[in-house]
Amino acid sequence: MTPTVTPITASAPESVVASLAQVPEFVSAGNLIYRATHVPRYVKAEGCFLEDASGRRYLDAEAANGTVPFGYRADIVRKAVERCAELPALPSFCESDLRLSVLERLEAGFFAEFGVRGRVDLDLGGAQAMETALRMAFSVNGPGPVMVFDGGYHGRSAATSMLSSSWRYRDILGAPGLEVARLPQPDCSACGLEPAEGGCHRRCIEAVSSWGSGG
């Protein structure tokens, strides 16, 4: 029996369908590149600017994939690579003095800020760290609904896809069984609802109150 596969465009908005139409037939469409009707192809990056094949420059206001500390300065990247070459390349199950030194400094900083001793865990990426946080919360409180703010992005793994707001992730990658409550944006300037005079919109209050204690 051949399983039925629903195309990614089946429930997508028209603007998204238009953007996916330009994806080459050999390229995956389920990534973050093809999100607009015009997708430039960049050939150069320097400082906080990107440049496409036509010579047009773009200000990188997203600073994705770790560029926020140093932008696109080649000399800083080169120095970082040279420094990394001196560090031990170890599997995740091996201990080192460098790792222990970093963890000790982090724990001391947390203690100075919160006054509570604890253990520090390291993960390879944001989605994995989010899932670790869920495991910790569930181990203490038991499984239950997870509350997130509408419009938030948490990752693209099976579990974190359910937390993210985009239909791209929830429709196909979502993990069944994870109950998620989506609360309105805490910032009225970013909220999709028109705030009422002197406070939040009635629908915002209802959304939050419905998940309150005994509410």
C-alpha positions as CSV (number, residue, x, y, z in Angstrom):
1,M,0.0,0.0,0.0
2,T,1.4,3.4,-1.0
3,P,1.1,6.1,1.7
4,T,-0.6,9.3,0.8
5,V,1.7,12.3,0.9
6,T,0.2,15.8,1.2
7,P,2.2,18.4,-0.8
8,I,3.7,21.2,1.3
9,T,1.7,23.7,-0.7
10,A,-1.6,22.1,0.2
11,S,-2.2,24.4,3.3
12,A,0.2,27.1,2.4
13,P,-0.8,30.8,1.9
14,E,-0.7,32.0,-1.8
15,S,2.4,34.1,-1.1
16,V,4.3,31.0,0.1
17,V,3.2,29.0,-2.9
18,A,4.5,31.8,-5.2
19,S,7.9,31.7,-3.4
20,L,8.2,27.9,-3.6
21,A,7.6,28.1,-7.4
22,Q,11.1,29.5,-7.9
23,V,12.8,26.6,-6.0
24,P,15.1,24.5,-8.3
25,E,13.8,21.0,-8.8
26,F,16.8,19.5,-7.1
27,V,16.7,21.7,-4.0
28,S,14.7,21.1,-0.8
29,A,11.8,23.6,-0.4
30,G,11.4,23.1,3.3
31,N,14.1,25.4,4.5
32,L,14.3,29.1,5.4
33,I,15.8,30.4,2.1
34,Y,12.7,30.4,-0.1
35,R,10.4,32.5,2.1
36,A,9.9,35.4,-0.3
37,T,8.9,35.9,-3.9
38,H,12.4,37.3,-4.7
39,V,15.4,35.3,-3.4
40,P,18.7,37.0,-4.2
41,R,21.8,34.8,-4.8
42,Y,24.6,36.3,-2.7
43,V,28.2,36.2,-3.9
44,K,30.0,38.3,-1.2
45,A,29.8,39.2,2.5
46,E,31.8,41.8,4.4
47,G,31.1,43.4,7.8
48,C,27.3,43.5,8.2
49,F,26.6,43.6,4.5
50,L,25.7,41.0,1.9
51,E,26.1,41.5,-1.9
52,D,24.2,39.7,-4.6
53,A,25.3,38.9,-8.2
54,S,24.1,42.2,-9.5
55,G,26.2,44.2,-7.0
56,R,23.3,45.2,-4.8
57,R,24.2,45.4,-1.1
58,Y,21.9,44.3,1.7
59,L,22.2,45.1,5.4
60,D,22.2,41.8,7.4
61,A,19.8,42.6,10.2
62,E,19.3,39.0,11.1
63,A,22.8,38.0,12.0
64,A,22.0,34.3,11.6
65,N,24.2,31.3,12.3
66,G,26.5,32.9,14.8
67,T,27.5,36.0,12.7
68,V,26.3,38.4,15.4
69,P,29.6,38.4,17.3
70,F,31.9,39.3,14.4
71,G,29.8,39.9,11.3
72,Y,31.6,38.8,8.1
73,R,35.1,40.1,8.7
74,A,37.4,37.6,7.2
75,D,40.3,38.5,9.5
76,I,38.3,37.7,12.7
77,V,37.0,34.5,11.2
78,R,40.6,33.5,10.2
79,K,41.9,34.1,13.8
80,A,39.0,32.1,15.2
81,V,39.8,29.2,13.0
82,E,43.5,29.3,14.0
83,R,42.4,29.3,17.7
84,C,40.1,26.4,17.1
85,A,43.0,24.4,15.5
86,E,44.7,24.5,18.9
87,L,41.8,23.1,20.8
88,P,41.3,19.4,21.4
89,A,38.7,17.9,19.0
90,L,37.0,15.3,21.2
91,P,33.8,13.2,20.9
92,S,30.9,14.2,23.1
93,F,31.5,11.4,25.6
94,C,35.1,12.6,26.4
95,E,36.0,15.0,29.2
96,S,38.7,17.7,29.0
97,D,40.1,20.4,31.3
98,L,38.9,23.0,28.9
99,R,35.2,21.8,29.1
100,L,35.4,21.6,32.9
101,S,36.9,25.1,33.1
102,V,34.1,26.6,31.0
103,L,31.4,24.8,33.0
104,E,32.9,25.9,36.3
105,R,32.9,29.6,35.1
106,L,29.3,29.3,33.9
107,E,28.1,27.7,37.1
108,A,29.8,30.4,39.2
109,G,28.2,33.1,37.1
110,F,24.7,31.6,37.6
111,F,25.3,31.3,41.3
112,A,26.4,34.9,41.6
113,E,23.2,36.0,39.7
114,F,20.6,33.7,41.3
115,G,22.2,32.5,44.6
116,V,21.5,28.8,43.8
117,R,24.0,26.1,43.1
118,G,23.4,23.8,40.1
119,R,24.7,21.7,37.3
120,V,25.4,23.1,33.8
121,D,24.6,21.1,30.7
122,L,25.9,21.7,27.2
123,D,24.1,20.9,23.9
124,L,25.1,21.1,20.3
125,G,22.3,23.5,19.2
126,G,19.2,25.4,20.1
127,A,16.7,22.8,19.2
128,Q,18.5,20.2,21.3
129,A,18.8,22.6,24.2
130,M,15.1,23.2,24.0
131,E,14.3,19.5,24.1
132,T,16.7,19.1,27.1
133,A,14.8,21.9,28.9
134,L,11.5,20.1,28.2
135,R,12.9,16.8,29.6
136,M,14.0,18.7,32.8
137,A,10.6,20.4,33.2
138,F,8.7,17.2,32.6
139,S,10.9,15.2,35.0
140,V,10.2,17.7,37.8
141,N,6.5,18.5,37.1
142,G,5.4,15.6,34.9
143,P,4.2,16.0,31.3
144,G,1.7,18.7,30.6
145,P,0.9,21.6,28.3
146,V,3.8,23.8,27.1
147,M,3.1,27.5,26.9
148,V,4.8,29.6,24.2
149,F,4.3,33.1,22.8
150,D,2.6,33.4,19.5
151,G,5.1,34.2,16.7
152,G,8.0,32.6,18.5
153,Y,10.5,30.2,16.9
154,H,12.1,27.4,18.8
155,G,13.6,25.0,16.3
156,R,13.0,22.5,13.6
157,S,13.3,19.2,15.3
158,A,10.2,17.0,15.7
159,A,9.4,18.3,19.3
160,T,10.4,22.0,18.9
161,S,8.5,22.2,15.6
162,M,5.3,21.9,17.7
163,L,6.4,25.0,19.7
164,S,7.2,27.2,16.8
165,S,4.5,29.3,15.3
166,S,5.0,28.7,11.6
167,W,2.7,26.2,9.8
168,R,5.8,25.0,7.8
169,Y,7.0,23.2,10.9
170,R,3.9,22.1,12.6
171,D,2.0,20.6,9.6
172,I,4.8,18.2,8.6
173,L,7.4,17.9,11.4
174,G,5.2,18.3,14.5
175,A,5.4,15.6,17.2
176,P,2.0,14.3,18.1
177,G,1.0,14.2,21.7
178,L,2.7,17.4,22.7
179,E,0.1,19.9,24.0
180,V,1.0,23.5,23.3
181,A,-0.8,26.6,24.5
182,R,0.0,29.7,22.4
183,L,-0.3,32.9,24.3
184,P,-0.5,36.4,22.6
185,Q,2.7,38.4,22.1
186,P,3.8,40.0,25.4
187,D,4.8,43.2,23.5
188,C,1.7,45.1,22.3
189,S,3.7,46.7,19.4
190,A,4.3,43.2,18.0
191,C,0.9,41.7,18.8
192,G,-1.5,41.0,15.9
193,L,-4.4,42.2,17.9
194,E,-5.2,45.8,18.4
195,P,-4.6,46.7,22.0
196,A,-7.5,48.2,23.9
197,E,-7.2,51.6,25.5
198,G,-5.4,51.3,28.8
199,G,-4.6,47.6,28.4
200,C,-4.6,44.4,26.3
201,H,-7.3,43.4,23.8
202,R,-10.1,41.3,25.2
203,R,-9.0,38.3,23.2
204,C,-5.5,38.5,24.7
205,I,-7.0,38.5,28.2
206,E,-9.2,35.6,27.4
207,A,-6.3,33.6,25.9
208,V,-4.2,34.0,29.0
209,S,-7.0,33.6,31.5
210,S,-8.1,30.3,30.0
211,W,-4.8,28.7,30.9
212,G,-4.6,30.2,34.4
213,S,-4.8,28.2,37.6
214,G,-8.4,26.8,37.7
215,G,-9.3,29.0,34.8
